[in-house]
């Protein structure tokens, strides 16, 4: 059978069963790390595909009845982004009213967590463009910049361009053509 793009045979399942029997103290993370090391299962940057091994391959094997994983030792680590409260961004003294070309060039950069720039960015992600920003086509232009940056960062990290459709699939309220974003 093929799981996670890898052919998994009886010998592979037997190896996992042997490890489970020989190392009852191993947790799921240790098992997936050992599996990645044994198979030399790595991504394009050379990092072990530990999460893919654990959450997708091993869990699928367990659900299909091939193996029995050790019990979870506790709940998953809390996601610090879940149910987060975003502080509102105070509007400037005067609204931003101008043509887009007067604001160019705009850029996208990485912001430090907890900084004022990060607060503004999170506020913009959580809501639409603030009412005090009255610049025609600004939202589409910023979305296009972010989409290009995501594509370039993805290429740098994973070694392939990824799928441009994922950038627009999460933003159904934004109506702009993919060709404008991905040029």
DAZIWO-V752617 format. One record per residue. N is the residue number from 1. RES is the residue in one small letter. PHI is phi in degrees with one decimal (none if undefined). PSI is psi in radians with two decimals (NA if undefined). Layout:
N/RES/PHI/PSI  N/RES/PHI/PSI
This chain:
1/x/none/2.75  2/x/-112.2/2.18  3/x/-133.8/2.27  4/x/56.1/0.64  5/x/73.5/0.20  6/x/-124.1/2.35  7/x/-74.2/2.14  8/x/-114.8/2.04  9/x/-108.6/-3.12  10/x/-59.8/-0.64  11/x/-63.6/-0.69  12/x/-65.8/-0.78  13/x/-65.0/-0.67  14/x/-61.8/-0.70  15/x/-61.0/-0.79  16/x/-63.0/-0.76  17/x/-61.7/-0.73  18/x/-61.8/-0.77  19/x/-61.2/-0.77  20/x/-61.2/-0.69  21/x/-72.1/-0.70  22/x/-79.1/-0.39  23/x/-131.8/1.22  24/x/-65.7/-0.28  25/x/-79.3/-0.26  26/x/-68.1/2.41  27/x/-93.8/-3.13  28/x/-63.5/-0.64  29/x/-64.2/-0.82  30/x/-61.3/-0.74  31/x/-60.2/-0.80  32/x/-67.2/-0.62  33/x/-66.0/-0.74  34/x/-64.7/-0.69  35/x/-62.8/-0.79  36/x/-62.1/-0.72  37/x/-65.8/-0.76  38/x/-64.9/-0.75  39/x/-87.1/-0.10  40/x/52.9/0.82  41/x/-89.9/1.82  42/x/-136.3/2.77  43/x/-86.4/-3.06  44/x/-62.9/-0.45  45/x/-89.6/0.02  46/x/89.7/0.07  47/x/-81.8/2.49  48/x/-62.2/2.43  49/x/-86.8/0.95  50/x/-59.4/-0.83  51/x/-66.3/-0.68  52/x/-63.9/-0.71  53/x/-64.3/-0.75  54/x/-78.5/-0.95  55/x/-82.0/-0.44  56/x/-108.3/-0.89  57/x/-77.1/-0.98  58/x/-64.3/-0.73  59/x/-65.0/-0.66  60/x/-65.4/-0.71  61/x/-62.8/-0.68  62/x/-67.2/-0.80  63/x/-63.3/-0.53  64/x/-81.9/-0.08  65/x/87.7/0.17  66/x/-78.4/-0.61  67/x/-137.8/2.92  68/x/-124.7/1.94  69/x/-76.9/2.72  70/x/-62.8/2.66  71/x/-61.0/2.61  72/x/-64.8/2.46  73/x/-89.2/-0.05  74/x/169.8/3.07  75/x/-68.2/2.78  76/x/-59.7/2.68  77/x/-59.3/2.46  78/x/-63.9/2.46  79/x/-84.7/1.96  80/x/-68.3/-0.18  81/x/-94.7/-0.24  82/x/-73.1/2.39  83/x/56.0/0.58  84/x/-79.0/2.62  85/x/-100.4/2.29  86/x/-105.9/2.16  87/x/-67.5/2.38  88/x/-66.0/2.61  89/x/-94.0/2.18  90/x/-70.4/2.32  91/x/-69.3/2.70  92/x/-70.7/2.99  93/x/-58.0/-0.72  94/x/-124.8/2.55  95/x/-64.1/2.72  96/x/-91.0/1.86  97/x/-127.6/1.88  98/x/-164.3/2.96  99/x/-79.7/2.63  100/x/-56.3/-0.74  101/x/-61.7/-0.43  102/x/-73.0/-0.36  103/x/-95.5/-0.19  104/x/-74.3/2.63  105/x/-84.5/2.43  106/x/-98.6/2.70  107/x/-139.9/2.88  108/x/-119.9/2.29  109/x/-141.8/2.87  110/x/-75.1/2.39  111/x/-113.6/2.63  112/x/-74.8/2.37  113/x/-57.8/2.40  114/x/84.4/-0.12  115/x/-78.4/2.92  116/x/-61.3/-0.66  117/x/-62.6/-0.68  118/x/-65.8/-0.68  119/x/-62.2/-0.76  120/x/-63.2/-0.80  121/x/-60.7/-0.81  122/x/-62.8/-0.67  123/x/-63.4/-0.69  124/x/-69.7/-0.61  125/x/-66.9/-0.63  126/x/-77.9/-0.39  127/x/-135.0/3.05  128/x/-78.7/3.14  129/x/-57.2/2.30  130/x/-59.4/2.63  131/x/-62.9/-0.47  132/x/-79.0/-0.01  133/x/-105.7/1.89  134/x/-119.8/1.23  135/x/-123.5/1.92  136/x/-57.2/2.38  137/x/71.0/0.11  138/x/-64.7/-0.77  139/x/-60.3/-0.78  140/x/-64.0/-0.69  141/x/-65.6/-0.77  142/x/-65.3/-0.72  143/x/-59.9/-0.74  144/x/-63.7/-0.72  145/x/-62.5/-0.77  146/x/-65.3/-0.75  147/x/-61.6/-0.73  148/x/-64.9/-0.69  149/x/-65.4/-0.76  150/x/-60.0/-0.77  151/x/-62.2/-0.76  152/x/-67.6/-0.73  153/x/-65.2/-0.70  154/x/-61.6/-0.79  155/x/-59.6/-0.77  156/x/-65.9/-0.66  157/x/-81.3/-0.75  158/x/-106.8/-0.14  159/x/79.5/0.19  160/x/-149.1/2.77  161/x/-72.9/-0.23  162/x/74.1/-2.92  163/x/-112.5/2.10  164/x/-67.0/-0.34  165/x/-67.1/-0.45  166/x/-68.8/-0.48  167/x/-69.9/-0.58  168/x/-93.7/-0.35  169/x/-65.1/-0.52  170/x/-86.4/-0.08  171/x/-123.6/1.13  172/x/-65.6/-0.36  173/x/-79.3/-0.21  174/x/-94.0/2.12  175/x/-109.9/1.74  176/x/-146.7/2.62  177/x/-74.6/2.56  178/x/-63.1/-0.58  179/x/-66.0/-0.52  180/x/-70.5/-0.56  181/x/-80.7/-0.84  182/x/-101.5/0.04  183/x/36.9/NA
